[in-house]
Amino acid sequence: MTRFKPIPRIKLVVTGISLAVLSGCASVNFDQSIAKTNQDAADFTAGRLTLAQTNTQKETSERSAAELLKRPLGQSDAVQLALINSPALQAMLAENWATSANAAQSGRIANPLFTFERLRIGDELELGRLLSFGLLDLLTLPQRNAIAQRRIAQGQLRLTSDVIDQVTQVRQAWVKAVAAQQSLSYARQVFDSAEASAELARRMQAAGNFSRLARARQQVFYSDAATQLASAQHTATSSREELVRRLGLTDAQADQLKLSERLPDLPKAPRDPADVSKQASASRLDIRMAQSAFEAAAKAQGLNVLTTFTDIEVGVIHNTTFNNTEGTKSTGRGFEISLRLPIFDWGGTQRDAMNAQTLAAANRLEAAVRAAGSNLREGYSAYRTAHDIARHYRDEVIPLRKTISEENVLRYNGMLIGVFEFLAESRAEVGSVMAAIAAEQQFWLADAALQASVMGKPVMASAAAPMSGSSGGGDAAH
């Protein structure tokens, strides 16, 4: 310990005030963060994202959820319900708040350390007081505060990205649930038709008017229809329960859940690729997040180069010595400096790690820039392909099937075709309708994925053509 002459009291006061001011630089207002997310992702949240922190706010959210559940739930209603009701989404918000608060804390100077010691030597009593703080912490505070602010900005971008991801999953879960519900109703129609034809074939065979082969064909159709109905029932249940989980519904709320009867109509025209590209280039979260991470890593590397070598502690000393024999008191003031000597570890490994982290961040930024255009093109291709397929079913396949159905009604009434051929063509028509529903589902899934990709949260969507629902009517007439 090295002691020097006393420090003027005014300098201590100024130093204390300076520390108090500097330590309050980095802070987090999470309400502002949520407001920023509502602004940046307005097409996803409609300004309704909120974190319920009090019982009053929770009760308000519960009342709003109850109102939404009173009517059939559309896609926008499902998103709104998830934003106010899902505990998983609320947990994600709270975790982001905690991360941002920790980032802000890293930009503040540590509290000073006060040490008190009492030492008696013979008739002398010495009271020692030491107030110490990290000198490097103080000197590097502006840089650490800047790094903390960048980390807070990263947390803001991550919050927006996570919210977009959650909303996209809710949108897609709603599409799957409604499409599965539609498909189930048509699967029941196919099953009823196959069951009727199988029963009629059994009776005709019993009367000697139907061959064993023809009856077996009808029984096969019935068995296939039963299998498809069971699969459709499970798909409807599974997709509905997935939506229930995304919305964070309780068992009582799940019982109240009513979905729209059908998917929305296709838009009059698909999105223009130039508009999509223009919108995406203005606000890609993935590039902004990678850029922020690289800048934070570069700043942290420059700051930590010095701290890997040494650390410096500065302390202010105030000692009082009492001499009981002489009845005197003496006071000593000064300061001490503690310096960590880089003898065994020069910090080379730590600096290598920081260099590697900065290099990795730089390459992640480059990768994000290079992949951005590719992800957007793939997402738009899936969107446009799904739109064209769905429109083809709507404008070509379904009208043709309807025409065939109308002609078969006339042919059946004119006794030109038998009942089994008529039922088989009806099943083929229903199968085409189910394929059209699958095509519409694929389009709305691709639409939700494209909206996320435009914001810089790539979600890949398949554009596979749905299987035709033909039931093999050609063999049914025998």
Number of C-alpha atoms within 10 A of each C-alpha: 6 8 13 11 9 13 13 10 9 9 10 12 11 11 11 12 12 12 18 13 9 16 20 14 18 21 19 17 10 18 12 11 21 21 15 17 23 20 15 17 20 14 11 25 21 13 17 16 22 18 21 18 10 9 9 10 14 15 12 14 19 15 12 15 21 16 11 18 19 11 14 15 19 21 20 16 16 24 25 24 26 27 27 25 23 18 17 16 23 19 12 16 21 16 13 20 23 15 15 26 20 16 24 24 20 18 26 22 25 14 12 15 11 12 12 11 10 12 11 12 8 9 11 16 16 17 15 18 17 20 16 20 19 19 18 16 19 17 11 16 21 18 16 24 24 18 24 26 22 20 25 24 20 21 22 22 21 18 22 24 21 17 22 24 19 19 24 23 20 27 25 21 24 31 28 25 26 27 25 25 24 21 26 22 14 18 25 18 18 28 22 16 19 26 19 16 23 23 15 17 23 21 14 14 16 12 9 10 11 16 14 13 11 19 21 14 17 26 19 14 24 22 16 16 23 19 14 17 21 16 14 21 18 14 19 21 15 15 21 23 16 18 25 24 18 26 27 20 21 13 10 8 14 17 11 15 18 15 19 18 13 16 21 14 9 14 9 7 8 12 14 10 14 9 9 17 15 11 13 20 15 10 15 21 24 22 22 19 22 21 20 20 21 21 18 21 24 19 17 19 20 14 16 16 15 14 16 16 17 16 16 15 15 18 21 19 20 17 17 15 18 17 16 12 9 9 9 10 13 10 12 14 18 17 19 17 16 15 12 10 12 12 8 6 12 13 16 12 11 17 19 12 12 19 16 14 17 21 15 14 21 19 14 18 21 14 13 21 17 12 15 20 15 11 20 27 17 18 27 26 18 23 26 20 19 27 24 14 20 26 20 14 19 19 11 11 18 18 12 14 19 14 12 15 17 12 12 20 16 13 14 15 11 10 10 11 15 16 15 24 20 19 20 25 22 24 27 21 24 23 23 22 22 24 23 26 23 22 27 26 25 28 27 25 27 27 25 22 27 28 23 26 28 25 22 24 24 22 21 19 22 17 20 13 15 19 13 15 16 17 22 13 17 12 13 21 16 14
